[in-house]
Amino acid sequence: MKKVVFNALALLGLTVSQLAYSEQGFVDDANVIGLMTTPAVYGGCMVQLSKPIYGAVAACPDDWVSFACTGTANNSVDRAAAMWDTATLAYVLNKKIRVRVDSAKKLNGYCFADYIRINVQ
């Protein structure tokens, strides 16, 4: 019985310690102010937000975020293309967006976004 309890506590300790190294957060009400596609770096595509990302996720530098359009960071090319299209639409229409950023997945030092939504209002 003691061994099972110890193993469960050790597993819990490893899980909690892993959570401390990554962070997810939302950047709300930001405009897309820049678009960049570079196949060899940054996951192939990035957008620049009007708000700094480190306000939502401290481990993310600057105001650029990658959608991993090359299919890296456990993201499919189709899903990344859809997020890129959403960001481009928001840029053209000057609409605010909501983006979820993950500091555990970085591409050339910039954080990965796995969610984007255009604000309707």
N, CA, C and O of each residue as an XYZ file, in Angstrom:
484
protein
N       0.821     -1.195      0.000
C       0.000      0.000      0.000
C       0.859      1.249      0.000
O       0.531      2.223     -0.679
N       1.965      1.240      0.758
C       2.834      2.408      0.835
C       3.457      2.723     -0.517
O       3.598      3.890     -0.883
N       3.829      1.687     -1.259
C       4.448      1.903     -2.562
C       3.477      2.563     -3.534
O       3.878      3.444     -4.294
N       2.225      2.162     -3.527
C       1.216      2.745     -4.401
C       0.996      4.213     -4.048
O       0.901      5.051     -4.945
N       0.914      4.530     -2.790
C       0.727      5.908     -2.352
C       1.936      6.749     -2.751
O       1.779      7.869     -3.236
N       3.141      6.217     -2.551
C       4.350      6.951     -2.926
C       4.386      7.217     -4.430
O       4.703      8.327     -4.856
N       4.060      6.193     -5.244
C       4.059      6.360     -6.695
C       3.040      7.402     -7.129
O       3.323      8.202     -8.021
N       1.871      7.411     -6.522
C       0.845      8.396     -6.863
C       1.304      9.798     -6.497
O       1.091     10.744     -7.255
N       1.937      9.932     -5.327
C       2.437     11.251     -4.917
C       3.578     11.713     -5.815
O       3.663     12.895     -6.145
N       4.450     10.800     -6.212
C       5.549     11.159     -7.114
C       5.009     11.608     -8.464
O       5.490     12.589     -9.032
N       4.021     10.905     -8.976
C       3.405     11.274    -10.242
C       2.723     12.638    -10.141
O       2.829     13.450    -11.060
N       2.039     12.891     -9.057
C       1.394     14.183     -8.849
C       2.434     15.295     -8.787
O       2.231     16.374     -9.344
N       3.543     15.032     -8.112
C       4.617     16.020     -8.020
C       5.218     16.345     -9.376
O       5.510     17.507     -9.658
N       5.407     15.342    -10.216
C       5.935     15.580    -11.560
C       4.957     16.370    -12.405
O       5.363     17.255    -13.158
N       3.687     16.068    -12.293
C       2.664     16.781    -13.057
C       2.607     18.239    -12.644
O       2.570     19.118    -13.505
N       2.599     18.516    -11.353
C       2.535     19.891    -10.868
C       3.782     20.663    -11.289
O       3.679     21.830    -11.666
N       4.955     20.037    -11.232
C       6.175     20.735    -11.621
C       6.179     21.046    -13.112
O       6.722     22.075    -13.515
N       5.593     20.191    -13.939
C       5.510     20.470    -15.368
C       4.582     21.647    -15.647
O       4.845     22.433    -16.558
N       3.514     21.783    -14.889
C       2.582     22.874    -15.095
C       3.219     24.222    -14.821
O       2.802     25.225    -15.400
N       4.199     24.270    -13.973
C       4.839     25.529    -13.628
C       5.657     26.088    -14.787
O       5.901     27.293    -14.832
N       6.084     25.250    -15.719
C       6.929     25.707    -16.807
C       6.154     26.217    -18.016
O       6.741     26.872    -18.877
N       4.884     25.944    -18.106
C       4.108     26.420    -19.243
C       2.898     27.199    -18.752
O       2.396     27.001    -17.646
N       2.468     28.072    -19.604
C       1.348     28.930    -19.236
C       0.526     29.201    -20.484
O       1.065     29.397    -21.573
N      -0.775     29.209    -20.308
C      -1.691     29.609    -21.367
C      -2.474     30.811    -20.885
O      -2.767     30.941    -19.696
N      -2.806     31.678    -21.804
C      -3.600     32.837    -21.448
C      -4.219     33.455    -22.682
O      -3.828     33.158    -23.811
N      -5.182     34.312    -22.452
C      -5.888     34.969    -23.547
C      -5.459     36.422    -23.663
O      -5.304     37.123    -22.664
N      -5.270     36.857    -24.897
C      -5.098     38.269    -25.202
C      -6.429     38.701    -25.797
O      -6.822     38.231    -26.865
N      -7.117     39.595    -25.104
C      -8.451     40.029    -25.521
C      -8.422     41.429    -26.119
O      -7.581     42.258    -25.770
N      -9.356     41.670    -27.024
C      -9.568     42.994    -27.626
C      -8.306     43.581    -28.232
O      -7.985     44.749    -28.013
N      -7.600     42.772    -28.986
C      -6.396     43.237    -29.684
C      -6.679     43.321    -31.177
O      -7.448     42.527    -31.718
N      -6.060     44.273    -31.828
C      -6.125     44.355    -33.281
C      -4.901     43.659    -33.866
O      -3.843     43.605    -33.238
N      -5.059     43.135    -35.064
C      -3.925     42.598    -35.806
C      -3.297     43.787    -36.523
O      -3.939     44.422    -37.360
N      -2.036     44.089    -36.194
C      -1.389     45.255    -36.806
C      -0.247     44.861    -37.742
O       0.342     45.722    -38.396
N       0.065     43.581    -37.809
C       1.106     43.118    -38.719
C       0.916     41.658    -39.058
O       0.454     40.872    -38.231
N       1.276     41.295    -40.284
C       1.192     39.925    -40.773
C       2.541     39.560    -41.382
O       3.141     40.372    -42.087
N       3.024     38.343    -41.118
C       4.309     37.934    -41.666
C       4.267     36.450    -42.013
O       3.823     35.624    -41.215
N       4.729     36.127    -43.204
C       4.905     34.726    -43.587
C       6.370     34.511    -43.940
O       6.932     35.210    -44.784
N       6.966     33.548    -43.289
C       8.351     33.176    -43.527
C       8.434     31.659    -43.384
O       8.429     31.147    -42.264
N       8.511     30.932    -44.498
C       8.448     29.476    -44.431
C       9.489     28.805    -43.537
O       9.185     27.785    -42.919
N      10.681     29.333    -43.450
C      11.754     28.641    -42.740
C      11.775     28.874    -41.236
O      12.374     28.082    -40.509
N      11.139     29.935    -40.747
C      11.186     30.260    -39.318
C       9.816     30.687    -38.806
O       8.887     30.919    -39.579
N       9.717     30.782    -37.493
C       8.503     31.257    -36.807
C       7.277     30.406    -37.095
O       6.154     30.879    -36.922
N       7.460     29.169    -37.527
C       6.330     28.309    -37.841
C       5.657     28.653    -39.147
O       4.585     28.128    -39.446
N       6.263     29.526    -39.931
C       5.734     29.851    -41.254
C       4.857     31.078    -41.314
O       4.754     31.706    -42.368
N       4.224     31.440    -40.217
C       3.378     32.641    -40.232
C       3.241     33.198    -38.820
O       3.212     32.459    -37.836
N       3.159     34.508    -38.752
C       3.004     35.187    -37.464
C       2.112     36.400    -37.642
O       2.005     36.956    -38.735
N       1.472     36.803    -36.551
C       0.718     38.059    -36.545
C       1.209     38.921    -35.386
O       1.595     38.422    -34.329
N       1.180     40.212    -35.618
C       1.542     41.172    -34.580
C       0.260     41.747    -34.002
O      -0.620     42.194    -34.738
N       0.160     41.733    -32.682
C      -1.024     42.227    -31.999
C      -0.798     43.646    -31.488
O       0.338     44.073    -31.282
N      -1.877     44.355    -31.291
C      -1.791     45.726    -30.785
C      -1.535     45.773    -29.286
O      -1.305     46.845    -28.727
N      -1.573     44.624    -28.640
C      -1.315     44.524    -27.202
C      -0.137     43.583    -26.970
O       0.042     42.622    -27.719
N       0.660     43.845    -25.950
C       1.749     42.910    -25.655
C       1.209     41.592    -25.105
O       0.269     41.580    -24.310
N       1.803     40.499    -25.529
C       1.353     39.175    -25.100
C       1.750     38.908    -23.656
O       1.044     38.190    -22.947
N       2.872     39.474    -23.207
C       3.351     39.189    -21.850
C       2.380     39.683    -20.782
O       2.532     39.320    -19.616
N       1.394     40.493    -21.135
C       0.354     40.881    -20.185
C      -0.559     39.710    -19.842
O      -1.120     39.655    -18.748
N      -0.706     38.776    -20.779
C      -1.550     37.596    -20.562
C      -0.716     36.374    -20.198
O      -1.134     35.553    -19.382
N       0.456     36.255    -20.799
C       1.351     35.128    -20.558
C       2.760     35.699    -20.394
O       3.387     36.131    -21.361
N       3.233     35.691    -19.172
C       4.496     36.369    -18.850
C       5.695     35.818    -19.621
O       6.639     36.561    -19.891
N       5.679     34.547    -19.977
C       6.827     33.926    -20.649
C       6.867     34.199    -22.151
O       7.766     33.716    -22.839
N       5.918     34.956    -22.662
C       5.881     35.247    -24.098
C       6.385     36.659    -24.367
O       5.849     37.628    -23.829
N       7.414     36.773    -25.197
C       7.979     38.090    -25.480
C       7.161     38.851    -26.509
O       6.383     38.268    -27.264
N       7.348     40.147    -26.525
C       6.918     40.978    -27.638
C       5.406     40.948    -27.858
O       4.636     40.649    -26.945
N       5.003     41.261    -29.075
C       3.589     41.300    -29.427
C       3.301     40.465    -30.677
O       2.254     40.621    -31.305
N       4.231     39.584    -31.031
C       4.054     38.674    -32.153
C       3.698     37.279    -31.649
O       4.196     36.837    -30.613
N       2.831     36.592    -32.391
C       2.438     35.230    -32.043
C       2.386     34.389    -33.320
O       2.001     34.886    -34.379
N       2.774     33.120    -33.216
C       2.799     32.226    -34.373
C       1.560     31.327    -34.384
O       1.054     30.929    -33.335
N       1.084     31.016    -35.599
C       0.017     30.033    -35.769
C       0.566     28.692    -36.245
O      -0.201     27.752    -36.453
N       1.871     28.590    -36.420
C       2.537     27.352    -36.857
C       1.956     26.845    -38.168
O       1.491     25.708    -38.252
N       1.983     27.687    -39.183
C       1.412     27.343    -40.489
C       2.137     26.210    -41.197
O       1.597     25.633    -42.141
N       3.340     25.880    -40.766
C       4.080     24.769    -41.375
C       3.694     23.422    -40.786
O       4.213     22.386    -41.201
N       2.782     23.436    -39.815
C       2.332     22.185    -39.219
C       3.132     21.770    -37.998
O       3.009     20.633    -37.542
N       3.940     22.654    -37.466
C       4.708     22.357    -36.260
C       3.858     22.641    -35.028
O       2.708     23.065    -35.145
N       4.418     22.410    -33.864
C       3.754     22.677    -32.572
C       2.442     21.916    -32.425
O       1.482     22.422    -31.845
N       2.411     20.686    -32.961
C       1.205     19.850    -32.883
C      -0.022     20.541    -33.474
O      -1.128     20.408    -32.951
N       0.173     21.260    -34.538
C      -0.914     21.968    -35.201
C      -0.958     21.515    -36.657
O       0.081     21.433    -37.312
N      -2.143     21.222    -37.164
C      -2.248     20.809    -38.561
C      -2.149     22.035    -39.469
O      -2.464     23.152    -39.061
N      -1.716     21.812    -40.677
C      -1.595     22.897    -41.654
C      -2.973     23.484    -41.942
O      -3.107     24.701    -42.070
N      -3.991     22.645    -42.044
C      -5.349     23.132    -42.316
C      -5.870     24.025    -41.199
O      -6.476     25.066    -41.453
N      -5.631     23.610    -39.966
C      -6.086     24.411    -38.822
C      -5.339     25.739    -38.764
O      -5.934     26.785    -38.503
N      -4.046     25.688    -39.007
C      -3.247     26.919    -39.012
C      -3.698     27.857    -40.121
O      -3.762     29.070    -39.920
N      -4.013     27.303    -41.293
C      -4.484     28.126    -42.413
C      -5.806     28.809    -42.070
O      -6.026     29.963    -42.439
N      -6.676     28.103    -41.369
C      -7.954     28.703    -40.954
C      -7.728     29.841    -39.955
O      -8.395     30.873    -40.023
N      -6.777     29.645    -39.021
C      -6.477     30.715    -38.061
C      -5.834     31.906    -38.773
O      -6.130     33.057    -38.453
N      -4.952     31.629    -39.739
C      -4.321     32.687    -40.527
C      -5.380     33.476    -41.291
O      -5.334     34.706    -41.323
N      -6.332     32.775    -41.906
C      -7.414     33.448    -42.632
C      -8.246     34.320    -41.699
O      -8.643     35.424    -42.072
N      -8.508     33.837    -40.500
C      -9.266     34.619    -39.520
C      -8.497     35.874    -39.135
O      -9.083     36.953    -39.042
N      -7.201     35.750    -38.910
C      -6.376     36.906    -38.561
C      -6.320     37.912    -39.708
O      -6.373     39.121    -39.484
N      -6.211     37.406    -40.937
C      -6.173     38.284    -42.106
C      -7.491     39.029    -42.265
O      -7.498     40.221    -42.572
N      -8.595     38.342    -42.059
C      -9.912     38.977    -42.126
C     -10.047     40.068    -41.068
O     -10.537     41.159    -41.360
N      -9.620     39.781    -39.851
C      -9.670     40.785    -38.781
C      -8.796     41.985    -39.116
O      -9.160     43.125    -38.826
N      -7.642     41.727    -39.728
C      -6.734     42.807    -40.126
C      -7.381     43.708    -41.175
O      -7.345     44.932    -41.053
N      -7.971     43.103    -42.204
C      -8.585     43.864    -43.297
C      -9.800     44.651    -42.814
O     -10.011     45.789    -43.233
N     -10.601     44.046    -41.932
C     -11.815     44.703    -41.436
C     -11.560     45.565    -40.205
O     -12.480     46.210    -39.701
N     -10.316     45.583    -39.715
C      -9.951     46.337    -38.508
C     -10.819     45.933    -37.312
O     -11.321     46.780    -36.572
N     -10.980     44.624    -37.144
C     -11.767     44.077    -36.039
C     -10.843     43.587    -34.938
O      -9.712     43.179    -35.203
N     -11.317     43.625    -33.722
C     -10.557     43.128    -32.579
C     -10.711     41.608    -32.502
O     -11.715     41.042    -32.933
N      -9.689     40.972    -31.941
C      -9.686     39.516    -31.838
C      -9.395     39.086    -30.401
O      -8.971     39.877    -29.559
N      -9.638     37.814    -30.163
C      -9.245     37.145    -28.918
C      -8.367     35.970    -29.322
O      -8.750     35.174    -30.179
N      -7.193     35.857    -28.710
C      -6.219     34.820    -29.052
C      -5.790     34.113    -27.774
O      -5.526     34.759    -26.760
N      -5.720     32.763    -27.823
C      -5.156     32.009    -26.709
C      -3.710     31.660    -27.057
O      -3.426     31.093    -28.112
N      -2.812     32.011    -26.147
C      -1.371     31.847    -26.374
C      -0.831     30.810    -25.399
O      -1.245     30.749    -24.242
N       0.105     29.994    -25.889
C       0.697     28.925    -25.092
C       2.209     29.112    -25.057
O       2.866     29.089    -26.098
N       2.758     29.295    -23.864
C       4.207     29.505    -23.737
C       4.994     28.197    -23.794
O       6.216     28.223    -23.934
N       4.317     27.062    -23.689
C       5.022     25.780    -23.745
C       5.467     25.448    -25.166
O       6.396     24.664    -25.360
N       4.813     26.035    -26.148
C       5.132     25.783    -27.548
C       5.646     27.085    -28.154
O       4.870     27.989    -28.464
N       6.954     27.165    -28.317
C       7.551     28.365    -28.898
C       8.210     28.023    -30.226
O       8.762     26.936    -30.401
N       8.145     28.954    -31.145
C       8.769     28.801    -32.449
C       9.744     29.961    -32.624
O       9.336     31.113    -32.769
N      11.026     29.644    -32.607
C      12.099     30.644    -32.674
C      11.925     31.716    -31.607
O      12.183     32.895    -31.849
N      11.488     31.297    -30.427
C      11.359     32.197    -29.289
C      10.003     32.864    -29.141
O       9.739     33.493    -28.117
N       9.144     32.740    -30.134
C       7.821     33.359    -30.070
C       6.771     32.314    -29.734
O       6.867     31.163    -30.161
N       5.774     32.718    -28.972
C       4.763     31.777    -28.504
C       3.766     31.422    -29.597
O       3.607     32.134    -30.589
N       3.112     30.311    -29.381
C       2.154     29.717    -30.318
C       0.739     30.034    -29.870
O       0.436     29.995    -28.678
N      -0.121     30.345    -30.816
C      -1.546     30.547    -30.534
C      -2.326     29.377    -31.111
O      -2.142     29.008    -32.272
N      -3.194     28.797    -30.298
C      -3.991     27.665    -30.777
C      -5.466     27.999    -30.908
O      -6.287     27.117    -31.161
N      -5.806     29.278    -30.736
C      -7.212     29.692    -30.800
C      -7.259     31.151    -31.203
O      -6.471     31.957    -30.710
N      -8.176     31.500    -32.097
C      -8.416     32.890    -32.464
C      -9.899     33.074    -32.739
O     -10.553     32.208    -33.321
N     -10.411     34.202    -32.315
C     -11.820     34.530    -32.550
C     -11.913     36.014    -32.847
O     -11.262     36.826    -32.189
N     -12.726     36.371    -33.840
C     -12.997     37.781    -34.132
C     -14.129     38.221    -33.218
O     -15.166     37.563    -33.132
N     -13.919     39.345    -32.535
C     -14.990     39.895    -31.700
C     -16.059     40.500    -32.595
O     -15.747     41.247    -33.522
N     -17.308     40.182    -32.324
C     -18.416     40.608    -33.155
C     -18.737     42.091    -32.961
O     -19.135     42.763    -33.912
N     -18.575     42.589    -31.787
C     -18.966     43.972    -31.498
C     -18.035     44.980    -32.109
O     -18.237     46.183    -31.950
